[in-house]
C-alpha cells in the first residue's frame, strides 16, 4: 500500500522532549569605518525541532522506527506541533476565520470569535492555517482581544507563507505544521536492558 503524506506521529510512548527553534534569515553589514549597521529582513522564517523520545521497550519502539523509515529520510513529511501547547492559553471560543483575502506579512485579520472577549488568545498560543499537506503552524506574539463584531488582529510568527483565502478556517487546538526529517539518516540505540533510545531532528517543510 502506498504511503500517504503527511504522516501522524505514533501514539506509542509519546514524546519526552522537543526543542523548538524559530529561524529568521536576516542580513547584516557593518561599515568598516563607522561600525554602523545596515539590516535587511529576508522573507525566510521557519521552524526546526529536535525530538527526543522516552526510553522504551521494543513493543513501542518499533512503531516509531517504522514511522521514521516510512519518511524515507527527508522525502516524506509529518505533522508536528508543540505537545505542551495543544490547548490554547486564551479563551479561544467562537468559530475563527480569516477575515479578508490577499493578506501578507506578520499580521492576520480574523473574525468569527466570541464577541467582546478579553484574552481570546494569549501570547504564545499557536494557530494552524490549512490542513493535511497544507497545514502551517504560527505562534501568536501578543495577547488578543475580540471586538464587538468578533474581529481580532493577530501578530504572528512566522510571517504568512501565502495569502490565506477569505473565511479560511483557523485551528486553535492541537495546531500543527508540516515537517520533514532534517537529513537522510536515522539511528536508534539499544542497550543491554533492551531499552531503545530514539532522537531525530526535523525542519519545517516549505
Secondary structure by P-SEA (a helix, b strand, c coil): ccccccccccccccccbbbbbbbbbbbbbbbccccbbbbbbccccbbbbbbbbcccccaaaaaaaaaaaaaccccbbbbbccccccccccccccccccccccccccbbbbccccccccccccccbbbbccccccbbbbbbcbbbbbccccbbbbbcccccccccccccccccccbbbbbcccccbbbbbbccccbbbbbbbbcccc
